[in-house]
Amino acid sequence: MKITAEHLARGAYVYVRQSTADQLVNNPESRRRQYGLAERARSLGWKDAIIIDEDLGRSGPGISRPGFEKLLAAICEGRVGAVLAIEASRLARNGRDWHTLIEFCGLVGTLIIDEDGITASSQRQVAARHEGHDERTGA
């Protein structure tokens, strides 16, 4: 997938996520790599990247994630050209959130960029359907 001028005219968003307090304490390298995605966005042509990290250490059923909601709202409003993550499947904590994110990105043409490359969400959906499994879990 190619990054277009339309994508670059909208923002690059980095959603930083580590689920537990233990991960925050014991895995600072993951967090450092996630924050480093802002530089990757700049290297791909964005002037800057918006970092959403309000959900660090927030996990579990019924726990609100204001950062994820903020990301979804920005996507729906057409402000997001790309969402960057180390691993795209880590953008959401469950299948429902993942499919909502993918659907919203597909509707407005937002790219998902991770270490595997640059992908339009509709391509991910087609691949997952074609393979007959949930691409987040491999099931």
For each residue, the residues with C-beta under 8 A, 3 or more apart:
1: 111 117 118 119 120 123
2: 118
3: 7 8 44 45 81 82 111 118
4: 7 8
5: 8 9
6: 9 10 81 109
7: 3 4 10 81 82 109 110 111
8: 3 4 5 45 46 81
9: 5 6 81
10: 6 7 78 79 80 81 82 110
11: 46 48 49 50 74 79 80 81
12: 38 41 44 46 48 49 50 80 81 82 84
13: 49 50 51 52 71 74 80 82 83 84
14: 34 35 37 38 41 49 50 51 52 83 84 85
15: 52 53 55 67 68 71 83 84 85 91
16: 31 34 35 51 52 53 55 56
17: 34 55 56 85 90 91 93
18: 23 24 27 30 31 34 56 57
19: 23 57 58 59 93
20: 23 24 57 59
21: 24 25 57
22: 25 26
23: 18 19 20 26 27 30 57
24: 18 20 21 27 28 31 56 57
25: 21 22
26: 22 23
27: 18 23 24 30 31
28: 24 31 32
29: 32 33
30: 18 23 27 33 34 86
31: 16 18 24 27 28 34 35 56
32: 28 29 35 36
33: 29 30 36 37 86
34: 14 16 17 18 30 31 37 85 86
35: 14 16 31 32 38 51 53
36: 32 33 39 40
37: 14 33 34 40 41 49 84 85 86
38: 12 14 35 41 42 48 49 51 84
39: 36 42 43
40: 36 37 43 44 84 113
41: 12 14 37 38 44 46 48 49 82 84 113
42: 38 39 45 46 47 48 49
43: 39 40
44: 3 12 40 41 82 113
45: 3 8 42
46: 8 11 12 41 42 49 81 82
47: 42
48: 11 12 38 41 42
49: 11 12 13 14 37 38 41 42 46 84
50: 11 12 13 14 74
51: 13 14 16 35 38
52: 13 14 15 16 55 67 68 70 71
53: 15 16 35 56 67
54: 65 66 67 70
55: 15 16 17 52 58 65 66 67 68
56: 16 17 18 24 31 53
57: 18 19 20 21 23 24
58: 19 55 63 64 65
59: 19 20 63 93
60: 63
61:
62:
63: 58 59 60
64: 58 69
65: 54 55 58 68 69 93
66: 54 55 69 70
67: 15 52 53 54 55 70 71
68: 15 52 55 65 71 72 92 97
69: 64 65 66 72 73
70: 52 54 66 67 73 74
71: 13 15 52 67 68 74 75 80 83 101
72: 68 69 75 76 100 101 104
73: 69 70 76 77
74: 11 13 50 70 71 77 79 80
75: 71 72 78 79 80 83 101 104 105 108 110
76: 72 73 104 107 108
77: 73 74
78: 10 75 108
79: 10 11 74 75
80: 10 11 12 13 71 74 75 83 105 108 110
81: 3 6 7 8 9 10 11 12 46 110 111
82: 3 7 10 12 13 41 44 46 110 111 112 113 118
83: 13 14 15 71 75 80 91 101 105 110 111 112 113
84: 12 13 14 15 37 38 40 41 49 113 114
85: 14 15 17 34 37 88 90 91 112 113 114
86: 30 33 34 37 90 114 115
87: 90 114 115
88: 85 91 112 114 116 119 124
89: 92 98 135 136
90: 17 85 86 87
91: 15 17 83 85 88 98 101 112
92: 68 89 95 97 98 100 101 136
93: 17 19 59 65 97
94: 97 98
95: 92 98 99 134 136 137
96: 99 100
97: 68 92 93 94 100 101
98: 89 91 92 94 95 101 102 136
99: 95 96 102 103
100: 72 92 96 97 103 104
101: 71 72 75 83 91 92 97 98 104 105 121
102: 98 99 105 106 112 121 124 125
103: 99 100 106 107 121 125
104: 72 75 76 100 101 107 108 110
105: 75 80 83 101 102 108 109 110 111 112 120 121
106: 102 103 109 110 120 121 122 125
107: 76 103 104
108: 75 76 78 80 104 105
109: 6 7 105 106 120
110: 7 10 75 80 81 82 83 104 105 106 121
111: 1 3 7 81 82 83 105 118 119 120 121
112: 82 83 85 88 91 102 105 118 119 120 121 124
113: 40 41 44 82 83 84 85 117 118 119
114: 84 85 86 87 88 117 119
115: 86 87
116: 88 119
117: 1 113 114
118: 1 2 3 82 111 112 113
119: 1 88 111 112 113 114 116 123 124
120: 1 105 106 109 111 112 123 124
121: 101 102 103 105 106 110 111 112 124 125
122: 106 125 126
123: 1 119 120 126 127
124: 88 102 112 119 120 121 127 128 135
125: 102 103 106 121 122 128 129
126: 122 123 129 130
127: 123 124 130 131 135
128: 124 125 131 133 134 135
129: 125 126 132
130: 126 127
131: 127 128 135
132: 129
133: 128 137 138 139
134: 95 128 137 138 139
135: 89 124 127 128 131 138
136: 89 92 95 98
137: 95 133 134
138: 133 134 135
139: 133 134
